[in-house]
Amino acid sequence: MSQHIAKPRTTAVILAGGTGQRVGLSIPKQLLKIAGKAVIEHTLTTFEKADSIDDIIVLMAPGYVPDVEKIVAKAGFTKVSRIIEGGSTRNETTERAISALGEGLAEGEDLNVLFHDAVRPLLSQRVIDDCVAALERYQAVDVAIPSADTIIVTRTHGEDGEFITEIPDRSRLRRGQTPQAFKLSTIKRAYEVAAGDPNFQATDDCTVVLKYLPDVPIHVVAGDEYNMKVTQPVDVFIADKLFQLASTAAPEQNGEEAYRELLTGKTVVVFGGSYGIGKDICELAESYGANVYALGRSTTGTHVENPEEVDDALSKAYAETGRIDYVVNTAGVLRIGKLAETDNATIEEALKVNYLAPVQIARSAYKYLAETKGQLLLYTSSSYTRGRAEYSLYSSTKAAMVNLTQALSDEWAGDGIRVNCINPERTATPMRTKAFGQEPAGTLLSSEAVARTSLDVLLSELTGHVIDVRQQDPTADASRASGFEAALAAVLDRQDGV
């Protein structure tokens, strides 16, 4: 009978020893805020959520360990086991990590270790999983992507500057990223050998293995273009924009009973609940036992652009049920036309309904949602990524919904309130039919599909996310497309969604 061999523990080592000098900062760049959170918090979140990672240690720039401790405590990261000071160089920091990892290991025991730059906050779960899987077969693993640029080798000739000496074959060139993954015993042995070299110097850990353990093959895992390193000032802007465009998959519930269990007795208030997506959300939530308040101009006479009417609607729901768990706003107007030819009344209506109303709803809903630690759900359109001619009012207000979502999720995090934003592909709603007339069957997403995804988001722990709902999944009316590929698709097709 064969004995079961337990898989080795897998530890992520976050290398955060760098400073912010190259981006012109007085603090380490890993503490710089991007998309409302410190860069290192985004990075730690990715590893915290990775099923293939058992624990995390952080090597932080000297003097800034308390800053990371506060971030970890506030975010509630359970996998972060140690935060220690890094060294003066990348190699010294790695050696400190190796020493810390070796503490408490039984003789002959090994573990998997992934070294990752703290300032690569856009790492995907796929890359992490691929690295861990590769360690089942290999002792050393790197992550790399093909080079889109021609790489040249130069030499400096005094005051005359640089001159090309070689242009390598680009097809064989790769741009290295992190994580770099190893069996602990392998990377430890490489550094032990390197210690005997008086001229030892390396900018990354795979170089140490390649040079000092030449018989150990280093497997290459495919990286991602957006697994960028925040190094230069422009990187800060790019990373922030990528986080804004990134969409997230909504976790599906496990069967009808799960919906019923989570929604029975809860109070859901839906502004824009008279028709379309809002009406479908109301019907779904009510079918699972929720107390639902479907509010709309044509049904309850509720005008979302009127703050008093919004206040009254929420007060009534609270008075009758004693709680408000979810507030949803699907109300909106789609006015198409050249701005120079648009009258003041139309401009005022678009701004009041599409922007000021969600702001007022959020402000009024705050005290109720803080009590239940509930969620505010807003809606955008894929046109938020880039405004289109004759859609200036609609696109700009929809872009504002994304910024409002991300700002409020950060502002309200301490109160336990979640705020998310749904980004549907072109959807069959009365508002769209009014604007465009009847369109070919099968070209639009159904409002029921968007409503189902909306319900999944309400019942999830997500906050601060833009959730794409797309029609690409043949087995479901709405796909839960996630990541930057979905964001890119939205940019390319530039279709208005709701």
C-alpha angles and dihedrals in degrees: 000000000000117000120236110246113210117228114251118255114263119220127189115213112202109206106209102154097117128105131225097245096116093052091045097250133144090212130054110280091235088069093052113113118244121174090356098307137079112267091242091053090058089050094048091048090058093053093040089058095044111107090203093060119083101182143354135219124190126212104201133189111270113272095021103078092105090056091057091044089058092049092050093047094048094046092045096230106181098185097060103101102168140017113193137165118269126223133257092265136035091250093050090050091052091049090054089051092050090051092049092047092052094057113106096008115139118237110281093012117132135185141194117251129191117197111203133177110243088217093064096082097159097069115142128228088235093063092048092050092046091053093050091046091050090055088066087072107020135049096215131034133182131189120224145156131209116268113249090190129070108250118218130194114217140186127204118234107197115270092347091079130221129343130188115254099170142006108203122211104274093209090072097042122099133183110233121228136168153293098072108191132203146161102258091234090056099050090042091054091047091055092046090056091044090054088070092059111088089199095050113150131149136160096209140021099247087061089058092053093044093051102038102029101037092164092062111091115223111216118212121223119198111256130199131255091230093053085097128165118236099227110125128049091253090056090065091059094043094049092048091052092047090053089051092052096042115109127205134218116245111230111239120228120241104252137313095297091059091057091047093049093049097043106037109113094005121125119232121188115194122189108199090031097140097090146347120021094351093053091048092051090052093050093047095047092046092051088058095052103267124143100242129196110193107194126188144146094246098043112030097014091242113155108198091203089064110082093199092056091048090051091048093050093051093044091052093050091049094046092051099043105021093233146052115207104168133025117191128185117195095151115123146137127226113209116175124193147091111300094224089058096045117106124230094251092057092047092048092049093051093049095044096047101034100037117010093044095058089046091052092044090052092049093048094044096050099088093047095047092046088058095053097028086236136157140262114209121198133178133229135172131237086247087076089084091064132002118239131212111274091012097081096124096041097043095046094049091047090052087052090057090060092050091045091051094050094044095049094044088059094040093049099038092100090056092053093244116143122211123190139165129219117216108195124190115235103316133198102243132143089249091058094044090052090053100040107017122225114342129197114287114257095025095095135061115243119247088229090062092051090048092053092051089046090056091050090053093048090054094046131086092238119128133175093018136133108217117203119213110195137172098229098100108092093197095054134035090234127035120212091224110183142187133028094313089069091046090051091049090052091051092049099048095037092195122163108244120197 
